[in-house]
């Protein structure tokens, strides 16, 4: 699924988010968001893994992103194109020091924003480390 698009000035209302992201062809479908307690989003970006740890990490990421969105109080980082992590390290060689810090910065910021428990962050980091980040 392609990532959701965010307009440069941001969204002006819940309805503008829903209207811009009401599709089964975006990573997060906001079609059922109306500003009520019954609201929910659909995460449509996960693969069909049967590995329990992968499923658990994906569920925890979905829950964490939903909770972070509900909490508010943070500014999202600039968008990154799909495949940007792979382009930073195309041969997937082991990195250390400043190079590792720079290459993994956006993922670590995501984990720090969405997780309250260190175990959830560590599990997501392990999944990130073994996932092949493709360009399409």
N, C-alpha and C positions, 0 to 999 in steps of 0.2 A: 504494500500500500504506500502511496506517496504521503509525505508529511502534510500536516495541516498548514494552510497559509495564514499568516497573521499580517494584517495591513500595517503599514509603517507607523501610523499614529496609534495603533492598538484598536481595541474594540470599545465601542461607546456604550454597549448595553448587553445584557444576556441575550436578547433577541438578535443582536447583530452577530454574536458568536454562533448561535444556532443557525441562523440563515446562511452564514458563510461556510459552515461545516456540517451540513445536514445531508450526508451522503454515505453510501457504503463503499465509496472509493477514496476515503481519506483514513488516515491512521486512527483518529479519534472522532467518532460520529457524535455530534451534539444534538441530533434530531429530537431527543426526548428531554431536552432542557428547556424549561419554561419559567424557572424561578420559584418552583414549589418544592415541598419536601419529597415529592415522588420523582424528582429529577434523577436521571441516570445517563451515563455516557457508555458508548460501546468502544472498547479497544479492539481494533481490527488489524493490529500489526504483528501479532505473535504467530509463530509457526505452529505446526501440529505435533510438537514433541510429545513423546510418551515417557520421557525421563522425569521421575517425580521431582528431583531437585530443580530441573529447568522449569517445570510447571509452577512449582512453588515460588521461584524467583520471579517469574512473569506475573503471577497473581500479586505478589508483594509489590512489584513495581507499579502495577495498575492501581492497587489500593493506595500506595504512597503518593502517586501523582494526583489521584483524586483528592486525597486528604490535603496535600499541599495546595491544590487549587482552591479548596474550600477555606483553608486557613488564610490564604493571601499574604500580603505583607512582604513580598519579595518581587524583584524584577527579573523576568526571564533573561537568560543570556542571549546574545545574538544568534540567529538561526545558523545552523550548519547544514550543508548539503549532504544528502545521502552518499555514503562512501568516503566522506572526508577523513575518517580515521584510517581507512585502508590507504588512501593517498599519502598520508603522513608516514606510513611505514609499509610500503608495498611488498617488501620481501618478508615482512612479519618477523624481523629479527628482534632479539631481546634488547630492550632499551634500559638505560640506567640514568640516574642523576637528573640533570636539568632537562635532557631530551625526553625522558619518561614523564617528568612533571608537566612539560608543555603538551606532549601528545595526549595525555590522559586528563588534562585539566577540565575539559567540559563534562566528561563523565563523572569525575569526582565532584564537581559542583552539583550535578544532577543528584547524585547519591546523597550529598550533604543536605540538599533541599527536601528530598522526598522521604528520607528515612529518619526515624527517631531511634531505632534500635541498631546497634553496631552489627549484630548478627545478620540483619536484613541487608545492610550495606555491603558486608563481606560476601554474602551469597551473590548479590547482584554483580559485584566486582569479579567474582570467579566466573560467572556466566559471560561477562564482558570480555574477560581475558581469553576465553576459549572460542568465542563466536567469530566466525569469518564475516567481517563487515564488507559486504559486496557493494559495487558501484551502482547496481540496479536493484 
